[in-house]
Amino acid sequence: MVYQISVFLENRAGQLAEITSALADNGIDLRAMSIAETADYGILRMIVDDAQKATAVLMEHEYLLTMTPVLVVSVPDVPGGIAPVLETLAEGDIDIEYMYSLFTHTGGKAYIVFRVGEAEKFVSLLATHGITPTTADELGIH
């Protein structure tokens, strides 16, 4: 299972640098990050190599956060490589809550993080198309 950490951010300069420095100081490697913001706050979503350790470090620094299971799917790193996965979501009438990519691109593949409303249905539909979600082990995540 791959876990995403979502950290609630104040809208102030330097907070992202503080978070990434705290993780780096503790030997935690970022694999993906995405920021969504409003006028009052932001949400940093990230995948790291050790979610439990990162959560402990961030809580020590008094950040508000949640851990959420997400699906990661590898797609060919070519134009249109993600199209079959998105077509599968459309076929199943599954809504995407959000998605973003990992920093990792290996063996001609890119990795996409999905948060969907019906994860089990999504996994089942992917299987019918010969697509298997990527595991934490494949990504070197604890």
Wavefront OBJ file of the C-alpha trace (Angstrom):
o trace
v 0.000 0.000 0.000
v 1.242 3.486 -0.859
v 0.409 6.247 1.607
v 0.217 9.930 0.878
v 0.831 12.496 3.598
v -1.298 15.640 3.416
v -0.021 18.602 5.440
v -2.146 21.664 6.078
v -0.116 24.792 5.396
v -0.519 28.379 6.467
v -0.305 30.857 3.634
v 3.143 32.202 4.567
v 6.519 32.303 2.892
v 9.050 29.675 3.900
v 6.765 27.000 5.284
v 7.402 24.571 2.430
v 11.161 25.061 2.867
v 10.800 24.293 6.595
v 8.937 21.061 5.886
v 11.326 19.808 3.209
v 14.333 20.717 5.390
v 12.893 18.811 8.361
v 12.389 15.756 6.146
v 15.869 16.048 4.622
v 17.478 16.451 8.065
v 15.904 13.101 8.976
v 16.974 11.285 5.810
v 13.486 11.139 4.303
v 13.358 11.177 0.503
v 10.509 12.899 -1.347
v 9.050 10.848 -4.197
v 6.204 13.206 -5.174
v 4.587 16.425 -4.061
v 1.631 18.554 -5.014
v 0.263 21.749 -3.520
v -3.337 22.922 -3.641
v -4.128 26.283 -2.161
v -6.930 28.627 -1.263
v -6.695 32.231 -0.141
v -6.317 31.150 3.499
v -4.384 27.867 3.486
v -2.749 25.218 1.364
v -2.557 21.450 1.320
v 0.773 19.813 0.591
v 0.336 16.250 -0.629
v 3.446 14.122 -0.784
v 4.724 10.606 -1.176
v 7.945 9.852 0.708
v 10.152 6.794 1.071
v 9.138 6.302 4.737
v 5.650 7.612 5.534
v 5.686 6.542 9.197
v 8.967 8.293 9.927
v 7.917 11.405 7.983
v 4.638 11.572 9.879
v 6.478 11.374 13.207
v 8.938 14.114 12.171
v 6.193 16.436 10.957
v 4.093 15.867 14.073
v 7.131 16.736 16.217
v 7.182 20.049 14.347
v 3.456 20.428 15.158
v 2.134 20.235 11.599
v -1.465 19.136 11.086
v -1.528 16.183 8.728
v -3.316 13.083 7.558
v -2.148 9.860 5.914
v -4.253 8.503 3.068
v -3.888 5.364 0.967
v -3.552 6.168 -2.748
v -3.132 4.162 -5.922
v -0.020 4.521 -8.057
v -0.149 3.310 -11.637
v 2.805 3.055 -13.997
v 2.204 4.167 -17.555
v 4.471 4.183 -20.598
v 6.529 7.387 -20.602
v 5.412 8.307 -24.123
v 2.843 10.740 -25.520
v -0.605 9.397 -24.627
v 0.780 6.827 -22.177
v -1.797 7.740 -19.549
v -4.772 7.616 -21.946
v -5.679 3.918 -21.366
v -5.814 4.473 -17.596
v -8.021 7.550 -17.961
v -10.224 5.681 -20.447
v -10.590 2.895 -17.869
v -11.727 5.441 -15.272
v -14.263 6.860 -17.735
v -15.480 3.369 -18.637
v -16.161 2.672 -14.961
v -17.694 6.111 -14.391
v -15.144 6.654 -11.609
v -14.431 10.221 -10.539
v -10.866 11.383 -9.994
v -10.621 13.393 -6.772
v -7.076 14.407 -7.734
v -3.948 13.050 -9.380
v -0.285 13.982 -9.756
v 2.916 12.334 -10.894
v 5.894 10.950 -9.005
v 9.384 12.291 -9.570
v 10.423 8.741 -10.514
v 10.640 7.754 -14.186
v 12.337 4.394 -14.709
v 12.491 1.804 -17.426
v 10.457 3.940 -19.829
v 7.625 4.288 -17.349
v 6.154 7.239 -15.492
v 4.177 6.876 -12.266
v 0.872 8.610 -11.563
v -0.792 8.937 -8.129
v -4.581 8.653 -8.139
v -7.121 9.387 -5.443
v -10.493 8.150 -6.667
v -13.899 7.664 -5.099
v -14.107 3.937 -5.843
v -10.608 2.505 -5.469
v -11.589 -1.183 -5.474
v -13.667 -0.732 -8.623
v -10.766 1.125 -10.256
v -8.304 -1.678 -9.403
v -10.740 -4.274 -10.747
v -11.223 -2.380 -14.014
v -7.486 -1.885 -14.411
v -7.022 -5.646 -14.043
v -9.461 -6.295 -16.883
v -7.145 -4.187 -19.071
v -3.988 -5.930 -17.854
v -2.881 -2.986 -15.704
v -1.703 -3.579 -12.134
v -1.245 -0.780 -9.589
v 2.349 -0.201 -8.596
v 3.315 -1.453 -5.138
v 5.202 0.427 -2.450
v 8.034 -2.102 -2.793
v 8.388 -1.360 -6.513
v 8.830 2.316 -5.620
v 11.261 1.665 -2.762
v 8.765 2.975 -0.207
v 8.557 1.584 3.342
l 1 2 3 4 5 6 7 8 9 10 11 12 13 14 15 16 17 18 19 20 21 22 23 24 25 26 27 28 29 30 31 32 33 34 35 36 37 38 39 40 41 42 43 44 45 46 47 48 49 50 51 52 53 54 55 56 57 58 59 60 61 62 63 64 65 66 67 68 69 70 71 72 73 74 75 76 77 78 79 80 81 82 83 84 85 86 87 88 89 90 91 92 93 94 95 96 97 98 99 100 101 102 103 104 105 106 107 108 109 110 111 112 113 114 115 116 117 118 119 120 121 122 123 124 125 126 127 128 129 130 131 132 133 134 135 136 137 138 139 140 141 142
